[in-house]
Amino acid sequence: MRLMVSGGGTGGHIYPALALIKALKKRDPEAEVLYVGSERGLESTIVPAKGIPFKATRIQGFKRSLSLENFKTVYLFLKSVHAAKKMVREFKPDVVVGTGGYVSGAVVYAASRLHVPTMIHEQNSVVGMTNKFLSRYVDKIAYVFDAAIDQLPANKMVKTGNPRAQEAAEIVSHFTWDEYGLKDDVPTLLIFGGSQGALKINAATVAAIPAFNDRKYQVVFVTGQKRYDGVMEQLKGTTIAENVVVKPYIPNMPEVLPRVAAIVGRAGATSLAEITADGIPSILIPSPYVTADHQTKNAQSLVTVGAAELIKEADLTGDTLVAKADQLMNDDALRHDMADASKHLGVPDAADRVLDVVLSLKK
């Protein structure tokens, strides 16, 4: 099997691609893989670090308003398509898969023009511009959320889940809360705004800590590395009780998640894939700064089935955070029901499902 994969710009496009490659290598150790990304995207460092062959092309996104930059974008897209065709001819893939981002647009389109079987993976409830464009040309579309069904050609769609979920589900965790000075037999709430942290979530949590100090449950507050010093400055003079821990970053997050009773965080596709794979109840605070407010729609898929609670960022304060946290953490039966609903949404074999679709396309 020779697989070409393209996806970039954000971790939400890169990590599902890496999970797919991992599943392929597990099933077929002799498989050949080439990852095509952008010169400046995160993939240019993340992918080579995994030992995966990588080639880069130069591309940029369209401005959503009238701009002369869009003429440059069209030029770069056409140039990238030309470069991608050369890569496809040289690598001779059996299938080409795009996981999102502008770079995948050029690569998957080029492959389709050369009559190579193609597939895209849509991680979100709101379909991105690149995947909408590619949906006309690809052979199959793998998707996660049912809300995407009406936005793409129904005859091409296969529900697979997010490949990242399988990595989360397969983790064997030996983590213990003793490492953080906490207790394993006390429910723990994880508050996590993403690797960079989220200003509004951090501010609300700082305001909530005096209340959290008096609770019977434990709280682990992850600020994001770049925001840790600022948060600790804000907490000067504030007592932090033994049941509350403040950390800049958790390097072994996949091992920690199975030990979490509930999580407060954003509603990115990768995060939701991981927490549903582990069956974790959640309080979701969607980022309002993403395209088409897709995180709110992602979150609503969990809220609708009782797997999550939602707080709009505009309504987020220390008081609203504590109120939702208390409701969840002080009610074992509610947490159990939400965990079941979350687990029911999870797709622990998602990478294998995506791989099955890929292999079905091989001529």
C-alpha positions as CSV (number, residue, x, y, z in Angstrom):
1,M,0.0,0.0,0.0
2,R,1.3,3.5,-0.9
3,L,-0.6,6.3,0.8
4,M,-0.2,10.0,0.4
5,V,-1.7,12.1,3.1
6,S,-2.2,15.9,3.3
7,G,-3.5,18.1,6.0
8,G,-2.2,21.1,7.9
9,G,-2.4,24.4,9.5
10,T,-3.8,23.2,12.9
11,G,-3.4,20.1,15.1
12,G,-7.1,19.3,14.3
13,H,-6.0,18.5,10.8
14,I,-2.6,17.0,11.5
15,Y,-3.3,14.5,14.4
16,P,-6.2,12.6,12.6
17,A,-3.8,12.1,9.7
18,L,-1.1,10.8,12.0
19,A,-3.5,8.5,13.7
20,L,-4.5,7.1,10.3
21,I,-0.9,6.6,9.3
22,K,-0.3,4.8,12.6
23,A,-3.2,2.4,12.0
24,L,-2.0,1.7,8.5
25,K,1.5,0.9,9.7
26,K,0.1,-1.4,12.4
27,R,-1.9,-3.3,9.8
28,D,0.7,-3.2,7.0
29,P,4.3,-2.5,8.3
30,E,5.6,-2.5,4.7
31,A,3.2,0.3,3.7
32,E,4.8,3.4,2.2
33,V,3.6,6.8,3.3
34,L,4.3,10.4,2.1
35,Y,2.9,13.4,4.0
36,V,2.5,16.6,2.0
37,G,2.1,19.8,4.0
38,S,2.7,23.5,3.9
39,E,6.1,25.1,4.4
40,R,5.0,27.2,7.4
41,G,2.3,25.0,9.0
42,L,2.7,23.1,12.2
43,E,2.9,19.9,10.2
44,S,6.4,20.9,8.9
45,T,7.8,20.2,12.3
46,I,5.4,17.7,13.8
47,V,5.4,15.2,11.0
48,P,9.1,14.8,10.4
49,A,9.6,14.5,14.2
50,K,7.5,11.3,13.9
51,G,9.8,9.9,11.3
52,I,7.3,10.2,8.5
53,P,8.6,11.2,5.0
54,F,7.4,14.8,4.4
55,K,7.4,17.1,1.5
56,A,6.3,20.8,1.6
57,T,4.6,23.2,-0.7
58,R,3.8,26.9,-0.4
59,I,0.2,27.9,-0.1
60,Q,-2.0,30.3,1.8
61,G,-5.7,30.7,2.6
62,F,-8.2,33.0,1.0
63,K,-9.2,36.3,2.7
64,R,-12.9,36.4,3.5
65,S,-13.1,39.9,2.3
66,L,-12.2,41.4,-1.1
67,S,-8.4,41.6,-1.1
68,L,-5.5,41.8,-3.5
69,E,-3.9,39.0,-1.5
70,N,-6.5,36.6,-3.0
71,F,-4.9,37.0,-6.4
72,K,-1.7,35.8,-4.8
73,T,-3.6,32.9,-3.1
74,V,-5.0,31.8,-6.5
75,Y,-1.5,31.9,-8.0
76,L,0.0,29.9,-5.1
77,F,-2.9,27.4,-5.3
78,L,-2.3,26.8,-9.0
79,K,1.4,26.5,-8.4
80,S,0.8,24.1,-5.6
81,V,-1.4,22.0,-7.7
82,H,1.3,21.8,-10.3
83,A,3.9,20.8,-7.7
84,A,1.5,18.3,-6.1
85,K,0.9,16.6,-9.5
86,K,4.7,16.2,-9.8
87,M,4.8,14.6,-6.3
88,V,1.9,12.3,-7.1
89,R,3.5,11.1,-10.3
90,E,6.8,10.5,-8.5
91,F,5.3,8.7,-5.4
92,K,2.6,6.8,-7.3
93,P,0.2,6.5,-4.4
94,D,-2.6,4.0,-4.4
95,V,-4.8,6.5,-2.5
96,V,-4.6,10.2,-1.5
97,V,-6.3,11.4,1.7
98,G,-6.9,15.0,2.8
99,T,-7.7,15.8,6.4
100,G,-8.3,19.5,5.9
101,G,-6.4,22.8,5.6
102,Y,-5.6,24.7,2.4
103,V,-2.6,22.5,1.5
104,S,-4.9,19.4,1.3
105,G,-7.0,21.3,-1.3
106,A,-4.1,21.5,-3.8
107,V,-2.9,18.0,-3.1
108,V,-6.2,16.1,-3.2
109,Y,-7.4,18.1,-6.2
110,A,-4.2,17.3,-8.1
111,A,-4.6,13.6,-7.4
112,S,-8.2,13.6,-8.5
113,R,-7.1,15.2,-11.8
114,L,-4.6,12.4,-12.3
115,H,-7.4,9.8,-11.6
116,V,-5.8,8.6,-8.4
117,P,-8.5,7.5,-5.8
118,T,-9.1,10.2,-3.3
119,M,-10.8,10.7,0.1
120,I,-11.3,13.5,2.6
121,H,-11.9,13.4,6.3
122,E,-14.2,16.1,7.8
123,Q,-13.7,16.4,11.6
124,N,-16.3,19.2,12.3
125,S,-20.0,19.8,12.3
126,V,-19.5,22.8,9.9
127,V,-17.7,21.8,6.8
128,G,-14.6,23.8,6.0
129,M,-14.1,25.7,2.7
130,T,-11.4,23.3,1.5
131,N,-13.5,20.2,2.0
132,K,-16.5,21.8,0.4
133,F,-14.4,22.5,-2.7
134,L,-12.9,19.0,-2.7
135,S,-16.2,17.2,-2.1
136,R,-17.0,17.5,-5.8
137,Y,-13.9,15.7,-6.9
138,V,-13.1,13.0,-4.3
139,D,-14.4,9.4,-4.3
140,K,-15.3,9.1,-0.6
141,I,-15.9,11.5,2.4
142,A,-15.3,10.2,6.0
143,Y,-17.1,12.3,8.6
144,V,-17.7,12.5,12.4
145,F,-20.7,14.6,13.2
146,D,-24.2,14.0,11.6
147,A,-24.6,17.8,11.3
148,A,-22.2,17.6,8.3
149,I,-24.4,15.3,6.3
150,D,-26.5,18.0,4.7
151,Q,-23.4,20.0,3.6
152,L,-21.7,17.3,1.4
153,P,-22.7,14.8,-1.3
154,A,-24.6,12.1,0.6
155,N,-23.7,9.3,-1.8
156,K,-20.0,9.7,-1.0
157,M,-20.2,9.9,2.8
158,V,-19.2,7.3,5.3
159,K,-19.4,7.8,9.1
160,T,-16.1,6.8,10.7
161,G,-15.4,9.1,13.7
162,N,-12.1,10.8,14.2
163,P,-9.0,8.6,14.0
164,R,-7.6,10.4,17.0
165,A,-10.3,8.7,19.2
166,Q,-8.7,5.3,18.6
167,E,-5.3,6.5,19.9
168,A,-7.1,7.8,23.1
169,A,-9.1,4.6,23.5
170,E,-6.0,2.4,23.2
171,I,-4.0,4.2,25.9
172,V,-3.2,2.0,28.9
173,S,-2.9,4.5,31.7
174,H,-0.7,4.0,34.7
175,F,-1.1,7.6,35.8
176,T,-2.0,8.3,39.5
177,W,-3.1,11.6,41.0
178,D,-0.4,11.1,43.6
179,E,2.0,12.7,41.1
180,Y,0.1,16.0,41.6
181,G,-0.3,15.6,45.3
182,L,-3.9,14.7,44.9
183,K,-6.0,11.6,45.8
184,D,-7.1,8.9,43.4
185,D,-10.3,8.2,45.3
186,V,-11.6,11.8,45.0
187,P,-13.4,12.9,41.8
188,T,-11.2,15.3,39.8
189,L,-12.3,18.1,37.5
190,L,-9.8,19.0,34.8
191,I,-10.0,22.6,33.4
192,F,-8.0,22.9,30.2
193,G,-8.3,25.7,27.6
194,G,-5.9,24.0,25.0
195,S,-2.1,23.9,24.7
196,Q,-1.9,27.7,24.5
197,G,-4.5,28.3,27.2
198,A,-7.7,30.4,26.8
199,L,-7.8,33.8,28.3
200,K,-11.5,33.8,29.2
201,I,-11.4,30.3,30.7
202,N,-8.3,31.2,32.7
203,A,-9.9,34.4,34.0
204,A,-13.1,32.6,35.1
205,T,-11.1,29.9,36.8
206,V,-8.9,32.4,38.7
207,A,-12.1,34.0,40.0
208,A,-13.5,30.5,40.9
209,I,-10.5,29.2,42.9
210,P,-11.7,30.6,46.3
211,A,-14.9,28.6,45.8
212,F,-13.1,25.5,44.5
213,N,-10.9,25.6,47.7
214,D,-14.0,24.6,49.8
215,R,-15.2,21.8,47.5
216,K,-15.0,18.0,48.2
217,Y,-13.9,17.4,44.7
218,Q,-10.4,18.1,43.3
219,V,-9.6,20.6,40.5
220,V,-6.6,20.6,38.2
221,F,-6.3,23.9,36.3
222,V,-4.1,23.9,33.2
223,T,-3.3,27.4,32.2
224,G,-1.3,26.9,29.0
225,Q,2.5,27.4,29.1
226,K,2.5,30.9,27.7
227,R,-0.2,32.1,30.2
228,Y,1.1,30.4,33.4
229,D,3.2,33.3,34.7
230,G,0.3,35.7,34.1
231,V,-2.2,33.5,35.9
232,M,0.2,33.0,38.9
233,E,0.6,36.8,39.1
234,Q,-3.2,37.1,39.2
235,L,-3.4,34.5,42.0
236,K,-0.9,36.3,44.2
237,G,-2.5,36.7,47.6
238,T,-5.1,34.0,46.8
239,T,-5.1,30.9,48.9
240,I,-4.8,27.7,46.8
241,A,-6.1,24.7,48.9
242,E,-4.7,21.2,48.7
243,N,-7.5,20.0,46.5
244,V,-6.6,22.6,43.8
245,V,-3.5,22.3,41.5
246,V,-2.4,24.8,38.9
247,K,-0.2,23.6,36.1
248,P,1.1,25.3,32.9
249,Y,0.9,22.1,30.8
250,I,0.3,18.3,31.1
251,P,2.7,16.5,28.8
252,N,1.1,13.1,29.2
253,M,-2.6,14.2,28.7
254,P,-3.7,11.0,27.0
255,E,-2.7,9.1,30.1
256,V,-4.3,11.6,32.4
257,L,-7.7,11.7,30.7
258,P,-8.9,8.3,31.8
259,R,-8.4,9.4,35.5
260,V,-10.5,12.5,35.0
261,A,-14.1,12.5,36.4
262,A,-15.1,15.5,34.2
263,I,-13.5,18.1,32.0
264,V,-14.0,21.8,31.3
265,G,-12.7,22.9,27.9
266,R,-13.1,24.0,24.3
267,A,-15.1,22.0,21.7
268,G,-12.5,21.4,19.0
269,A,-12.9,18.2,17.0
270,T,-9.8,16.5,18.4
271,S,-10.7,17.2,22.0
272,L,-14.2,15.9,21.6
273,A,-12.9,12.7,19.9
274,E,-10.6,12.1,22.8
275,I,-13.1,12.8,25.6
276,T,-15.9,10.7,24.0
277,A,-13.5,7.8,23.4
278,D,-12.7,7.8,27.1
279,G,-16.4,8.5,28.1
280,I,-15.7,11.7,30.0
281,P,-18.6,14.1,31.0
282,S,-17.8,17.6,30.0
283,I,-18.6,21.3,30.4
284,L,-17.8,22.8,27.0
285,I,-17.0,26.4,26.4
286,P,-16.8,26.7,22.6
287,S,-14.4,29.3,21.2
288,P,-16.3,32.1,19.5
289,Y,-13.3,32.9,17.3
290,V,-13.4,30.0,14.9
291,T,-14.8,29.8,11.4
292,A,-18.6,29.6,11.3
293,D,-18.8,29.1,15.0
294,H,-18.2,25.4,14.4
295,Q,-17.2,24.6,17.9
296,T,-20.6,25.6,19.2
297,K,-22.2,23.2,16.7
298,N,-19.6,20.5,17.7
299,A,-20.5,21.0,21.3
300,Q,-24.3,20.8,20.6
301,S,-23.9,17.3,19.3
302,L,-22.8,16.2,22.8
303,V,-25.2,18.4,24.7
304,T,-28.2,17.0,22.7
305,V,-27.5,13.5,23.9
306,G,-26.7,14.4,27.5
307,A,-23.0,14.0,27.3
308,A,-22.0,17.6,28.0
309,E,-23.1,20.9,29.4
310,L,-22.5,24.1,27.5
311,I,-21.5,27.6,28.7
312,K,-21.2,30.3,26.0
313,E,-18.0,32.3,26.5
314,A,-20.0,35.5,26.8
315,D,-21.8,34.0,29.8
316,L,-18.6,32.6,31.4
317,T,-17.7,34.0,34.8
318,G,-16.3,32.5,38.0
319,D,-19.8,32.1,39.3
320,T,-21.2,30.3,36.3
321,L,-18.2,28.0,36.1
322,V,-18.6,27.0,39.8
323,A,-22.3,26.5,39.4
324,K,-21.9,24.1,36.5
325,A,-19.0,22.4,38.1
326,D,-20.9,21.8,41.4
327,Q,-23.9,20.5,39.5
328,L,-21.7,17.9,37.8
329,M,-19.1,17.0,40.5
330,N,-21.6,16.8,43.4
331,D,-23.9,14.4,41.6
332,D,-22.4,10.9,41.0
333,A,-25.5,9.6,39.2
334,L,-25.5,12.6,36.8
335,R,-21.8,12.1,36.0
336,H,-22.4,8.4,35.5
337,D,-25.2,9.1,33.0
338,M,-23.2,11.7,31.2
339,A,-20.2,9.4,31.0
340,D,-22.4,6.7,29.4
341,A,-23.8,9.2,26.9
342,S,-20.2,10.4,26.1
343,K,-18.9,6.8,25.7
344,H,-21.9,6.0,23.4
345,L,-20.8,8.9,21.1
346,G,-17.2,7.7,21.1
347,V,-15.7,5.7,18.2
348,P,-12.9,3.7,19.7
349,D,-12.0,2.1,16.4
350,A,-12.3,5.3,14.3
351,A,-8.8,5.0,12.7
352,D,-9.5,1.4,11.6
353,R,-12.8,2.6,10.1
354,V,-11.1,5.4,8.1
355,L,-8.4,2.9,7.0
356,D,-11.1,0.5,5.8
357,V,-12.5,3.2,3.6
358,V,-9.0,4.0,2.3
359,L,-8.3,0.4,1.5
360,S,-11.6,0.0,-0.3
361,L,-10.5,2.7,-2.8
362,K,-7.3,0.9,-3.7
363,K,-7.5,-0.3,-7.3
